Amino acid sequence: MAVSQEGLAICDGIRMDKQNFMLGIVGFGGMGNWHRELIDSIDGLEVAGIYDIKESRVDYAKEVGVKAYESLEALLSDERIDIVLVSTPNDLHNPIAIKAMKAGKNVVSEKPVTLSSKDLQEMIDASKETGKLFTVHQNRRWDEDFLTMKKIYDENLLGDVYRIESRVHGSRGIPGDWRQEKEHGGGMVLDWGVHLLDQILLMMGDKKLKTIYATETHITNQLVDDGFTAELRFENGTEVLVEVGTSNFINLPRWYMLGVNGTAVIEDWNLKGEIVSAAGKDEADVVPVRTAAGLTKTMAPRREDTIKKQELPVVKSDIRDFYRNVMQVIEKKEEPKVKLPEVMRVMKLMEAIFESAKEHKVVEFE
């Protein structure tokens, strides 16, 4: 073990002291500032400063007491900075991340990591060449609605699951900024789809995704998709519907899962929902329900003694664990929670969705 000029204990390139990791933010818009506020509550991590091309964001940084670098080069040349967060418009993630890694910085990219699998491979290659950590802020892996539904799936609480529906609905269209522009990586597949698809692939584990059929909507925007629906079929027969809409004035449930023994629903991010499953009693005498045009036994409700209702097994999480993991990975104490092969799989899935929607065809995936 040696001591550096700064008086820090160094062993095999790993810092042994308790000095904070320093992070520089490139792109200080809404998400960049969200990261700043989050990092303020994380022990061992500190924002060194920001760089943004907008004068208004520079002024805001100064208002909240954060250093504003005069250029990207100035930020990257600051030897104090260990990690660079790239939270610019999506089309700029690739060149900035590569430049940062070549400057000796570890890199966290906002999602989507970039606009194509080709661009992503360039970023992965730069990480290998420089030996610097490169990862993606797939923050909705920590959403408690997702983790709760994943627990229901993993613990087989519904029996074999044959259908999953995952949705997010809004009614305000796409925000009026670069997210409406194709050249900057706008549209809902890249905005919200990247989250929902990542969640589904994590939930399904090592099961291969066989086919995809997708459609896009252009209700409020003709340049990029303002919504999409993707039907995914996995090798075990499970069908998954992923849907994002921005012109929905009545929202459908955030999650809806069907198994051979029961159904689970989560209505919203507040985790309103329940599990309803069979109680093991046969219902020999079904009382038909009367509709306007006749009777039906098939769609008659079950008797209360033949079903059981359960509260959701809510899973709690802490999004700060993302950055805690980043620091541990840099110190070679943990594996990344967001792995690059997982990021590439999601990117290729989004490309397949674009292809399916454009060509109006089923696309074979794995």
C-alpha positions in Angstrom: 0.0 0.0 0.0 1.3 3.5 -0.9 0.2 7.0 -0.2 -0.6 9.4 -3.0 0.5 13.1 -3.2 -3.0 14.0 -1.9 -2.4 11.8 1.2 -4.9 9.1 0.1 -4.2 5.4 0.7 -3.9 3.5 -2.6 -3.8 -0.2 -3.0 -3.7 -1.9 -6.5 -5.4 1.2 -7.9 -8.3 1.1 -5.4 -8.8 4.0 -3.1 -8.7 3.0 0.6 -9.8 6.3 2.1 -13.2 7.7 2.7 -13.0 10.8 0.6 -16.0 11.4 -1.6 -16.2 10.4 -5.2 -16.6 13.5 -7.3 -19.2 13.6 -10.2 -19.6 16.0 -13.0 -22.9 16.5 -14.7 -23.0 17.2 -18.5 -26.5 18.5 -19.3 -28.2 20.2 -16.4 -31.8 20.1 -17.4 -34.6 18.4 -15.4 -33.0 15.0 -15.0 -29.5 16.5 -14.5 -30.9 18.5 -11.5 -32.8 15.5 -10.3 -29.5 13.7 -10.1 -27.9 16.6 -8.2 -30.7 16.5 -5.6 -30.4 12.8 -5.2 -26.6 12.8 -4.9 -26.9 15.4 -2.1 -28.4 12.5 0.0 -25.8 9.9 -0.8 -22.8 9.4 1.5 -19.5 9.2 -0.3 -20.6 11.0 -3.5 -20.5 14.7 -4.3 -21.3 16.9 -7.4 -18.1 18.7 -8.5 -19.9 20.8 -11.0 -22.0 20.9 -14.2 -21.7 21.9 -17.8 -24.6 23.1 -19.9 -24.9 25.1 -23.1 -27.9 27.1 -21.8 -27.2 30.2 -19.9 -30.4 29.8 -17.9 -29.2 26.4 -16.6 -25.8 27.8 -15.8 -27.5 30.6 -13.8 -29.6 28.1 -11.9 -26.5 26.0 -11.0 -24.9 29.1 -9.5 -28.2 29.8 -7.6 -28.0 26.4 -5.9 -24.3 26.7 -5.2 -22.9 24.4 -7.9 -19.8 25.1 -9.9 -20.5 25.7 -13.7 -17.6 24.8 -16.0 -17.1 27.1 -19.0 -16.7 24.1 -21.4 -17.0 20.3 -21.6 -13.2 20.2 -21.9 -12.8 22.1 -18.7 -15.0 19.6 -16.9 -13.3 16.6 -18.4 -9.8 18.0 -17.5 -10.7 18.4 -13.8 -8.6 15.7 -12.2 -10.9 15.7 -9.1 -13.8 14.2 -11.2 -14.1 10.4 -11.0 -17.5 10.0 -12.7 -19.3 11.9 -15.5 -23.1 11.8 -15.8 -24.3 12.4 -19.3 -27.9 13.8 -19.1 -28.1 15.6 -22.5 -30.5 15.0 -25.3 -30.3 11.3 -26.4 -28.3 11.9 -29.6 -25.4 13.4 -27.7 -24.9 10.5 -25.2 -22.6 8.6 -27.5 -20.0 11.2 -28.4 -19.9 12.7 -24.9 -19.6 9.4 -23.1 -16.8 8.2 -25.4 -14.9 11.5 -25.0 -15.3 11.3 -21.2 -14.0 7.7 -21.0 -11.0 8.7 -23.2 -10.4 11.5 -20.7 -10.1 8.9 -18.0 -13.6 9.3 -16.5 -16.1 6.6 -15.5 -19.4 7.3 -17.2 -23.0 7.0 -16.2 -25.4 7.7 -19.1 -29.0 8.6 -18.8 -31.4 6.4 -20.7 -31.8 5.6 -23.5 -28.1 5.0 -23.6 -28.0 6.1 -27.3 -30.1 5.8 -30.5 -28.8 2.5 -32.0 -27.1 -0.8 -31.2 -24.2 0.3 -33.5 -23.7 3.5 -31.4 -23.9 1.5 -28.2 -21.3 -0.9 -29.4 -18.9 2.0 -29.9 -19.5 3.1 -26.3 -18.9 -0.5 -25.0 -15.7 -0.7 -27.1 -14.5 2.6 -25.6 -15.1 1.2 -22.1 -13.1 -1.9 -22.8 -10.3 0.2 -24.4 -10.0 2.6 -21.5 -10.8 0.3 -18.7 -13.3 2.8 -17.3 -16.8 1.9 -16.0 -19.6 2.6 -18.4 -23.2 2.1 -17.2 -26.7 3.3 -17.8 -29.1 4.9 -15.3 -32.0 2.4 -15.7 -33.6 4.0 -12.7 -37.0 2.3 -13.0 -35.5 -1.0 -12.0 -36.0 0.4 -8.6 -39.8 1.2 -9.1 -41.7 -0.5 -6.3 -44.6 -1.4 -8.6 -42.2 -3.3 -10.8 -40.4 -5.0 -7.9 -43.7 -6.0 -6.4 -45.0 -7.6 -9.6 -41.6 -9.3 -10.1 -41.9 -10.8 -6.6 -45.4 -12.1 -7.5 -44.0 -13.7 -10.7 -40.8 -15.0 -9.1 -42.6 -16.6 -6.2 -45.3 -18.2 -8.4 -48.1 -16.7 -6.4 -50.5 -17.0 -9.4 -49.3 -20.4 -10.7 -47.8 -20.5 -14.2 -48.1 -17.0 -15.6 -49.4 -16.9 -19.2 -50.0 -13.2 -19.8 -48.5 -9.9 -18.5 -49.7 -6.4 -19.3 -47.5 -3.4 -18.5 -48.7 0.1 -19.3 -48.1 3.8 -18.7 -50.8 6.3 -19.8 -50.9 10.0 -19.9 -53.0 12.6 -21.6 -50.7 15.6 -22.3 -48.9 14.4 -25.4 -45.1 14.6 -25.6 -43.3 17.4 -23.7 -42.6 20.4 -25.9 -38.9 20.1 -26.2 -36.3 17.9 -28.0 -38.3 14.8 -27.1 -40.6 15.7 -30.1 -37.8 15.6 -32.6 -36.6 12.4 -34.2 -33.0 13.6 -34.8 -32.6 14.0 -31.0 -34.0 10.6 -30.2 -37.5 11.6 -29.3 -40.6 9.4 -29.1 -42.2 7.1 -26.6 -40.3 3.9 -27.5 -37.0 5.5 -26.5 -38.5 7.6 -23.7 -40.8 5.2 -21.7 -40.4 2.0 -23.8 -36.8 1.7 -22.7 -38.0 1.4 -19.1 -40.9 -1.0 -19.6 -39.0 -3.3 -21.9 -36.0 -3.4 -19.5 -38.4 -4.3 -16.7 -40.0 -7.1 -18.7 -36.7 -8.6 -19.8 -35.5 -8.6 -16.2 -38.7 -10.2 -15.0 -38.5 -13.0 -17.6 -34.9 -13.7 -16.8 -33.1 -16.1 -19.2 -36.2 -17.0 -21.2 -35.7 -16.2 -24.8 -38.0 -13.6 -26.5 -39.1 -15.3 -29.7 -41.4 -12.8 -31.6 -42.5 -9.2 -31.5 -45.4 -7.4 -33.2 -45.7 -3.6 -32.6 -47.7 -0.6 -33.7 -47.1 3.1 -33.1 -49.5 6.0 -32.7 -49.1 9.5 -34.1 -52.0 11.3 -32.5 -50.3 14.5 -31.4 -46.9 14.2 -33.3 -46.2 13.0 -36.8 -42.4 13.1 -36.5 -42.0 10.6 -33.7 -44.2 8.0 -32.0 -46.4 9.5 -29.2 -47.4 6.0 -28.2 -46.9 2.3 -29.1 -48.1 -1.2 -28.3 -45.8 -4.2 -28.5 -46.9 -7.8 -28.2 -44.0 -10.0 -27.1 -44.1 -13.8 -27.0 -41.5 -15.7 -25.0 -40.2 -19.3 -25.5 -42.2 -20.6 -22.6 -45.4 -19.3 -24.2 -45.9 -16.3 -22.0 -47.4 -13.4 -23.8 -46.5 -9.8 -22.8 -48.3 -6.6 -23.8 -46.3 -3.4 -23.4 -48.1 -0.2 -24.0 -47.3 3.5 -23.8 -49.9 6.2 -24.5 -49.9 10.0 -24.3 -53.5 10.6 -25.3 -55.3 8.5 -22.7 -57.8 10.4 -20.5 -58.8 7.2 -18.6 -55.8 5.1 -17.6 -55.8 1.3 -17.7 -53.9 -0.5 -14.9 -50.2 -0.1 -14.6 -49.8 -3.9 -14.3 -52.1 -6.8 -15.0 -50.8 -10.4 -14.6 -52.7 -13.6 -15.3 -51.7 -17.0 -14.0 -53.5 -20.4 -14.1 -54.5 -20.0 -10.4 -55.2 -16.2 -10.1 -54.8 -12.6 -11.2 -52.8 -9.7 -9.9 -53.4 -6.0 -10.7 -51.5 -2.8 -9.8 -53.5 0.2 -10.7 -50.9 2.9 -10.4 -47.6 4.0 -8.9 -49.2 4.3 -5.5 -49.4 0.5 -5.5 -53.2 0.3 -5.3 -54.1 -3.3 -6.3 -54.6 -6.8 -5.1 -54.2 -10.5 -5.8 -57.3 -12.7 -6.4 -56.8 -16.4 -6.7 -58.7 -19.7 -6.5 -59.4 -21.0 -3.0 -59.4 -24.6 -4.0 -63.2 -25.1 -3.9 -65.2 -26.2 -6.9 -68.2 -24.2 -7.8 -70.7 -26.8 -8.9 -73.8 -24.6 -9.0 -73.0 -21.4 -10.9 -75.7 -18.8 -10.6 -76.0 -17.2 -14.0 -75.8 -13.4 -14.4 -78.6 -11.7 -16.4 -77.5 -9.3 -19.2 -79.6 -7.1 -21.4 -79.8 -9.8 -24.1 -79.7 -13.0 -22.1 -78.1 -15.2 -19.3 -74.5 -16.2 -19.0 -72.8 -18.7 -16.7 -69.4 -18.3 -18.3 -69.0 -14.7 -17.2 -70.9 -14.9 -13.9 -68.8 -13.8 -10.9 -67.4 -16.4 -8.6 -68.8 -17.0 -5.1 -66.7 -15.4 -2.4 -66.0 -18.8 -0.8 -64.2 -20.0 -3.9 -61.7 -17.2 -4.1 -59.2 -15.6 -1.8 -58.1 -12.0 -1.9 -54.6 -10.9 -0.8 -52.9 -7.6 -0.4 -49.9 -7.0 -2.6 -46.6 -8.1 -1.2 -45.1 -4.7 -1.6 -41.3 -4.5 -2.1 -39.6 -1.4 -0.9 -36.5 0.0 -2.6 -34.0 2.9 -2.5 -33.0 4.5 -5.8 -29.8 5.7 -4.2 -28.6 2.1 -4.4 -27.8 2.7 -8.1 -25.0 5.2 -7.2 -23.9 3.2 -4.2 -23.4 0.3 -6.7 -21.5 2.5 -9.1 -19.0 3.5 -6.4 -18.6 -0.1 -5.3 -18.0 -1.2 -8.9 -15.3 1.5 -9.4 -13.6 0.2 -6.2 -13.9 -3.4 -7.6 -16.1 -4.6 -4.7 -19.3 -5.3 -6.7 -20.6 -6.2 -10.1 -22.7 -3.6 -11.9 -26.4 -3.8 -11.2 -27.0 -2.5 -14.8 -24.9 -4.7 -17.1 -24.0 -3.8 -20.6 -25.3 -7.0 -22.3 -28.7 -6.2 -20.7 -28.6 -2.7 -22.1 -27.7 -4.0 -25.5 -30.6 -6.5 -25.5 -33.1 -3.7 -24.7 -31.6 -1.5 -27.4 -32.0 -4.3 -30.0 -35.5 -4.9 -28.8 -36.4 -1.3 -29.4 -34.9 -1.5 -32.9 -37.1 -4.6 -33.5 -40.2 -2.7 -32.4 -39.4 0.1 -34.8 -38.9 -2.4 -37.6 -42.2 -4.2 -36.8 -44.2 -1.0 -36.6 -42.7 0.3 -39.9 -43.1 -2.9 -41.9 -46.4 -4.1 -40.2 -45.0 -7.5 -39.6 -44.0 -10.0 -36.9 -40.3 -9.8 -36.2 -38.3 -12.8 -34.9 -36.0 -11.8 -32.1 -34.1 -14.6 -30.4 
